[in-house]
Amino acid sequence: MTKRDNLLSLFRRTGYREAPVSFSLCPHLQQLYREKTGLDQPCDDYFGFPWRPAPGLRARQADDDVCRSWYPFPLKPGVTFDSFGVAHEPGSAAAMHMTRMRHPLAGVDSLERMKEYPLPHFEEPGDNSMAEAVAAIHAAGFASIGHMACSIWETAWYMRSMEDLMADMMDDDPKAAWLLDQITTRSCQRAAAFARSGADILALGDDIGMQHSIMMGLPFYRTWLKPRLTQVIQAARGIKPDMLVMYHSCGYIEPFIPDLIEAGVDILDPVQPECMDFGRLHDLYGAQLSFHGTIGTQTTMPFGAPDDVRSAVFRNLDIAGPKGGLMCAPTHLLEPEVPWDNIMAYVDACRDYTR
């Protein structure tokens, strides 16, 4: 059984041979990894992660000067722009992976003006390169995952600002529908391209939860976001029906879970233990849904002892049971406070569990 076979069987809850590992390191911990291992290669290979990213469509976007013209104030030196023209101003030396986000459509007061905004175009390759890259990932024994974080909601409020977009939605302002539809159309195009390439997993996500409550009411979510998420998933599944869909949202999102299942989500990520109880979610939804995460990056990973990390891994894998349904992993980026011993405790616990 390859790592790909093992992972897909785990997510389909048909059993697994080994508990796979995965995590993301902040720049400080990436440097520590290089010092500890003496390697420059990505930690994916060193720790044996079971998946590799599938290549996506390339965004053709406006140049920096055009993006800059949409901000009515000077931007900090070193600013960068994402593919949707959202400005990210650099943070401090102590938190260089943190940026201050600026919103190019904040304050725009007419739909006509909003329609002048230079949205990106995603270009289809003129060859078979995406499928060939995915085939190479599979040939090496890994699963392929198409990443599309900030699929609809987050991209929209990054552009408009959360306050303005929420107000638009509450007023049923056509600016909200236009912006969300433009982003959804592009997300459908990207999802369909991943499906055509043969990618195993489509990783979508929009944060719709806060630490102890949902970000918006269920009727609001069902009106504005659920139908658009469903469109994106259907765009992929219409091409590759067996494609697994992983959905990421930080925070407390339990009330949304039945809607996510109805929309077509197969895997919920990350199940923050500080916000939701994995045992409860597994009891309620474990027959319909698999999970990724469950090891707290606000608590256990930075502040627990190695034995606490090991116990959490064993406890959650025990809850999931022999059919699988859980890729046990840290719930988010590992920050500088996380001790190296805790990272190794997590890896060793996953490796030891199936022995």
Beta strands, then each sheet from edge to edge (+ up, - down):
strand 1: 51-53
strand 2: 58-60
strand 3: 80-81
strand 4: 87-90
strand 5: 99-102
strand 6: 121-123
strand 7: 143-149
strand 8: 201-205
strand 9: 244-248
strand 10: 267-269
strand 11: 290-295
strand 12: 326-330
sheet 1: 1+ 7+ 8+ 9+ 10+ 11+ 12+
sheet 2: 2+ 6-
sheet 3: 3+ 4- 5+
end
